[in-house]
């Protein structure tokens, strides 16, 4: 097993992932934290490639949540994919 390091995508030194995470309901925040842990430990069971170098990790809870990520060597760079899945079709 190759443990990886999960890091957050930064824009001008600020993390949109952390900004979004802080506002989440506690139950959803736990699901997101578990998803991050799974990525860190090579569990890619709920991911889908959406572009050549970018994938999304689907969290099947409530309305559904997505974490976008890309692999860079031994690091996984994560960022939020936007709104919950129910709002993405609008």
Backbone as JSON Lines, residues from 0, in Angstrom:
{"i":0,"aa":"X","n":[0.84,-1.18,0.0],"ca":[0.0,0.0,0.0],"c":[0.89,1.24,0.0]}
{"i":1,"aa":"X","n":[0.59,2.16,-0.88],"ca":[1.35,3.4,-0.99],"c":[0.55,4.53,-0.38]}
{"i":2,"aa":"X","n":[0.87,4.92,0.83],"ca":[0.18,6.05,1.43],"c":[0.6,7.32,0.7]}
{"i":3,"aa":"X","n":[-0.37,8.13,0.43],"ca":[-0.14,9.39,-0.27],"c":[-0.41,10.55,0.68]}
{"i":4,"aa":"X","n":[0.02,11.71,0.27],"ca":[-0.22,12.92,1.05],"c":[-1.32,13.71,0.35]}
{"i":5,"aa":"X","n":[-2.38,14.02,1.06],"ca":[-3.47,14.83,0.52],"c":[-3.18,16.28,0.87]}
{"i":6,"aa":"X","n":[-3.14,17.13,-0.16],"ca":[-2.95,18.56,0.06],"c":[-4.09,19.31,-0.59]}
{"i":7,"aa":"X","n":[-4.31,20.52,-0.17],"ca":[-5.41,21.32,-0.69],"c":[-4.93,22.28,-1.78]}
{"i":8,"aa":"X","n":[-5.75,22.43,-2.8],"ca":[-5.49,23.4,-3.85],"c":[-5.64,24.79,-3.25]}
{"i":9,"aa":"X","n":[-4.69,25.66,-3.5],"ca":[-4.71,27.01,-2.94],"c":[-4.86,28.06,-4.04]}
{"i":10,"aa":"X","n":[-5.63,29.08,-3.74],"ca":[-5.77,30.24,-4.62],"c":[-5.35,31.45,-3.78]}
{"i":11,"aa":"X","n":[-4.26,32.09,-4.17],"ca":[-3.72,33.22,-3.42],"c":[-3.53,32.88,-1.94]}
{"i":12,"aa":"X","n":[-3.05,31.67,-1.66],"ca":[-2.77,31.24,-0.3],"c":[-3.99,30.79,0.49]}
{"i":13,"aa":"X","n":[-5.16,30.82,-0.13],"ca":[-6.39,30.44,0.55],"c":[-6.94,29.14,-0.05]}
{"i":14,"aa":"X","n":[-7.51,28.3,0.78],"ca":[-8.03,27.01,0.34],"c":[-9.55,27.06,0.18]}
{"i":15,"aa":"X","n":[-10.04,26.93,-1.08],"ca":[-11.5,26.86,-1.25],"c":[-12.09,25.61,-0.6]}
{"i":16,"aa":"X","n":[-11.29,24.55,-0.49],"ca":[-11.76,23.33,0.15],"c":[-12.04,23.58,1.63]}
{"i":17,"aa":"X","n":[-11.1,24.21,2.33],"ca":[-11.29,24.51,3.75],"c":[-12.45,25.47,3.95]}
{"i":18,"aa":"X","n":[-12.54,26.47,3.07],"ca":[-13.62,27.45,3.17],"c":[-14.98,26.75,3.08]}
{"i":19,"aa":"X","n":[-15.11,25.81,2.14],"ca":[-16.35,25.07,1.99],"c":[-16.58,24.07,3.11]}
{"i":20,"aa":"X","n":[-15.5,23.47,3.59],"ca":[-15.59,22.46,4.63],"c":[-16.11,23.05,5.93]}
{"i":21,"aa":"X","n":[-15.68,24.25,6.26],"ca":[-16.08,24.9,7.51],"c":[-17.6,25.1,7.57]}
{"i":22,"aa":"X","n":[-18.23,25.33,6.44],"ca":[-19.67,25.59,6.42],"c":[-20.54,24.34,6.33]}
{"i":23,"aa":"X","n":[-19.94,23.16,6.3],"ca":[-20.71,21.93,6.14],"c":[-21.39,21.5,7.44]}
{"i":24,"aa":"X","n":[-22.51,20.82,7.29],"ca":[-23.16,20.14,8.39],"c":[-22.18,19.12,8.97]}
{"i":25,"aa":"X","n":[-22.22,18.88,10.26],"ca":[-21.26,17.98,10.92],"c":[-21.24,16.58,10.3]}
{"i":26,"aa":"X","n":[-22.4,16.03,9.98],"ca":[-22.46,14.68,9.38],"c":[-21.77,14.66,8.02]}
{"i":27,"aa":"X","n":[-21.99,15.69,7.22],"ca":[-21.36,15.78,5.9],"c":[-19.86,15.98,6.05]}
{"i":28,"aa":"X","n":[-19.45,16.82,7.02],"ca":[-18.03,17.07,7.25],"c":[-17.29,15.77,7.58]}
{"i":29,"aa":"X","n":[-17.92,14.91,8.36],"ca":[-17.3,13.62,8.68],"c":[-17.14,12.79,7.42]}
{"i":30,"aa":"X","n":[-18.15,12.76,6.57],"ca":[-18.08,12.0,5.31],"c":[-16.95,12.53,4.42]}
{"i":31,"aa":"X","n":[-16.79,13.84,4.36],"ca":[-15.73,14.45,3.55],"c":[-14.36,14.1,4.14]}
{"i":32,"aa":"X","n":[-14.24,14.15,5.46],"ca":[-12.97,13.79,6.1],"c":[-12.62,12.33,5.84]}
{"i":33,"aa":"X","n":[-13.61,11.44,5.89],"ca":[-13.37,10.02,5.62],"c":[-12.95,9.83,4.16]}
{"i":34,"aa":"X","n":[-13.59,10.54,3.25],"ca":[-13.22,10.44,1.83],"c":[-11.78,10.88,1.61]}
{"i":35,"aa":"X","n":[-11.37,11.95,2.28],"ca":[-9.99,12.42,2.18],"c":[-9.02,11.37,2.72]}
{"i":36,"aa":"X","n":[-9.38,10.75,3.83],"ca":[-8.55,9.69,4.42],"c":[-8.43,8.51,3.45]}
{"i":37,"aa":"X","n":[-9.53,8.14,2.83],"ca":[-9.51,7.01,1.88],"c":[-8.6,7.31,0.7]}
{"i":38,"aa":"X","n":[-8.68,8.52,0.18],"ca":[-7.8,8.89,-0.94],"c":[-6.34,8.79,-0.52]}
{"i":39,"aa":"X","n":[-6.07,9.23,0.69],"ca":[-4.71,9.22,1.22],"c":[-4.16,7.79,1.32]}
{"i":40,"aa":"X","n":[-5.06,6.83,1.47],"ca":[-4.65,5.43,1.63],"c":[-5.02,4.58,0.42]}
{"i":41,"aa":"X","n":[-5.0,5.19,-0.77],"ca":[-5.18,4.49,-2.05],"c":[-6.54,3.83,-2.24]}
{"i":42,"aa":"X","n":[-7.57,4.3,-1.59],"ca":[-8.91,3.76,-1.81],"c":[-9.64,4.7,-2.78]}
{"i":43,"aa":"X","n":[-9.62,4.33,-4.04],"ca":[-10.25,5.14,-5.09],"c":[-11.55,4.5,-5.57]}
{"i":44,"aa":"X","n":[-12.28,3.85,-4.66],"ca":[-13.46,3.08,-5.04],"c":[-14.61,3.94,-5.56]}
{"i":45,"aa":"X","n":[-14.7,5.18,-5.19],"ca":[-15.83,6.03,-5.58],"c":[-15.4,7.19,-6.47]}
{"i":46,"aa":"X","n":[-14.4,6.98,-7.32],"ca":[-13.95,8.09,-8.14],"c":[-14.28,7.88,-9.61]}
{"i":47,"aa":"X","n":[-14.29,8.98,-10.34],"ca":[-14.57,8.95,-11.77],"c":[-13.66,9.98,-12.43]}
{"i":48,"aa":"X","n":[-12.97,9.58,-13.49],"ca":[-12.14,10.53,-14.22],"c":[-13.05,11.47,-14.99]}
{"i":49,"aa":"X","n":[-12.83,12.77,-14.84],"ca":[-13.67,13.74,-15.56],"c":[-12.88,14.51,-16.61]}
{"i":50,"aa":"X","n":[-11.58,14.52,-16.49],"ca":[-10.66,15.06,-17.49],"c":[-9.41,14.23,-17.45]}
{"i":51,"aa":"X","n":[-8.48,14.54,-18.34],"ca":[-7.26,13.74,-18.42],"c":[-6.55,13.62,-17.08]}
{"i":52,"aa":"X","n":[-6.42,14.7,-16.33],"ca":[-5.66,14.65,-15.08],"c":[-6.51,14.93,-13.84]}
{"i":53,"aa":"X","n":[-7.82,15.11,-14.02],"ca":[-8.69,15.45,-12.89],"c":[-9.77,14.38,-12.73]}
{"i":54,"aa":"X","n":[-9.98,14.0,-11.48],"ca":[-11.03,13.03,-11.15],"c":[-11.93,13.63,-10.09]}
{"i":55,"aa":"X","n":[-13.1,13.02,-9.92],"ca":[-13.98,13.44,-8.83],"c":[-14.28,12.24,-7.95]}
{"i":56,"aa":"X","n":[-14.35,12.5,-6.67],"ca":[-14.66,11.48,-5.68],"c":[-16.08,11.73,-5.23]}
{"i":57,"aa":"X","n":[-16.95,10.77,-5.45],"ca":[-18.37,10.92,-5.14],"c":[-18.65,10.45,-3.72]}
{"i":58,"aa":"X","n":[-19.32,11.31,-2.96],"ca":[-19.73,10.97,-1.61],"c":[-21.25,10.78,-1.66]}
{"i":59,"aa":"X","n":[-21.67,9.53,-1.55],"ca":[-23.08,9.19,-1.65],"c":[-23.75,9.37,-0.29]}
{"i":60,"aa":"X","n":[-24.13,10.59,0.0],"ca":[-24.76,10.92,1.27],"c":[-25.64,12.14,1.05]}
{"i":61,"aa":"X","n":[-26.84,12.11,1.52],"ca":[-27.74,13.25,1.33],"c":[-27.96,13.48,-0.15]}
{"i":62,"aa":"X","n":[-27.74,14.7,-0.57],"ca":[-27.91,15.06,-1.98],"c":[-26.7,14.68,-2.82]}
{"i":63,"aa":"X","n":[-25.64,14.24,-2.18],"ca":[-24.41,13.87,-2.88],"c":[-23.43,15.03,-2.9]}
{"i":64,"aa":"X","n":[-22.18,14.73,-2.67],"ca":[-21.12,15.73,-2.66],"c":[-19.95,15.22,-3.48]}
{"i":65,"aa":"X","n":[-19.2,16.13,-4.05],"ca":[-18.07,15.76,-4.9],"c":[-16.81,16.47,-4.45]}
{"i":66,"aa":"X","n":[-15.71,15.74,-4.47],"ca":[-14.39,16.31,-4.24],"c":[-13.6,16.1,-5.52]}
{"i":67,"aa":"X","n":[-13.06,17.15,-6.09],"ca":[-12.19,17.01,-7.26],"c":[-10.76,16.82,-6.78]}
{"i":68,"aa":"X","n":[-10.02,16.02,-7.53],"ca":[-8.62,15.82,-7.17],"c":[-7.8,15.46,-8.38]}
{"i":69,"aa":"X","n":[-6.51,15.67,-8.24],"ca":[-5.55,15.22,-9.25],"c":[-4.34,14.68,-8.5]}
{"i":70,"aa":"X","n":[-3.68,13.73,-9.11],"ca":[-2.49,13.16,-8.5],"c":[-1.26,13.82,-9.09]}
{"i":71,"aa":"X","n":[-0.34,14.19,-8.22],"ca":[0.94,14.76,-8.62],"c":[2.01,14.0,-7.86]}
{"i":72,"aa":"X","n":[2.56,12.98,-8.49],"ca":[3.54,12.14,-7.81],"c":[2.88,11.4,-6.67]}
{"i":73,"aa":"X","n":[3.39,11.62,-5.46],"ca":[2.85,10.95,-4.28],"c":[1.83,11.84,-3.55]}
{"i":74,"aa":"X","n":[1.45,12.95,-4.16],"ca":[0.49,13.86,-3.55],"c":[-0.84,13.83,-4.3]}
{"i":75,"aa":"X","n":[-1.91,14.03,-3.56],"ca":[-3.23,14.18,-4.14],"c":[-3.7,15.58,-3.79]}
{"i":76,"aa":"X","n":[-3.95,16.38,-4.81],"ca":[-4.38,17.77,-4.62],"c":[-5.9,17.79,-4.71]}
{"i":77,"aa":"X","n":[-6.57,18.21,-3.62],"ca":[-8.02,18.21,-3.59],"c":[-8.59,19.62,-3.61]}
{"i":78,"aa":"X","n":[-9.79,19.72,-4.17],"ca":[-10.55,20.96,-4.15],"c":[-12.02,20.6,-4.27]}
{"i":79,"aa":"X","n":[-12.9,21.48,-3.82],"ca":[-14.33,21.17,-3.97],"c":[-14.71,21.26,-5.44]}
{"i":80,"aa":"X","n":[-15.67,20.46,-5.86],"ca":[-16.15,20.51,-7.25],"c":[-17.28,21.51,-7.41]}
{"i":81,"aa":"X","n":[-17.63,22.21,-6.39],"ca":[-18.73,23.15,-6.47],"c":[-19.84,22.74,-5.55]}
{"i":82,"aa":"X","n":[-21.05,22.91,-6.02],"ca":[-22.23,22.65,-5.19],"c":[-22.54,21.17,-5.13]}
{"i":83,"aa":"X","n":[-23.41,20.78,-4.21],"ca":[-23.85,19.39,-4.18],"c":[-24.44,18.99,-5.52]}
{"i":84,"aa":"X","n":[-24.43,17.7,-5.81],"ca":[-24.84,17.19,-7.11],"c":[-26.24,17.65,-7.52]}
{"i":85,"aa":"X","n":[-27.16,17.77,-6.59],"ca":[-28.53,18.17,-6.94],"c":[-28.57,19.55,-7.61]}
{"i":86,"aa":"X","n":[-27.59,20.41,-7.3],"ca":[-27.58,21.77,-7.86],"c":[-26.77,21.88,-9.13]}
{"i":87,"aa":"X","n":[-26.02,20.87,-9.5],"ca":[-25.09,20.96,-10.63],"c":[-25.77,20.97,-11.98]}
{"i":88,"aa":"X","n":[-27.01,20.46,-12.07],"ca":[-27.68,20.42,-13.36],"c":[-28.39,21.73,-13.69]}
{"i":89,"aa":"X","n":[-28.44,22.65,-12.75],"ca":[-29.13,23.94,-12.96],"c":[-28.26,24.92,-13.69]}
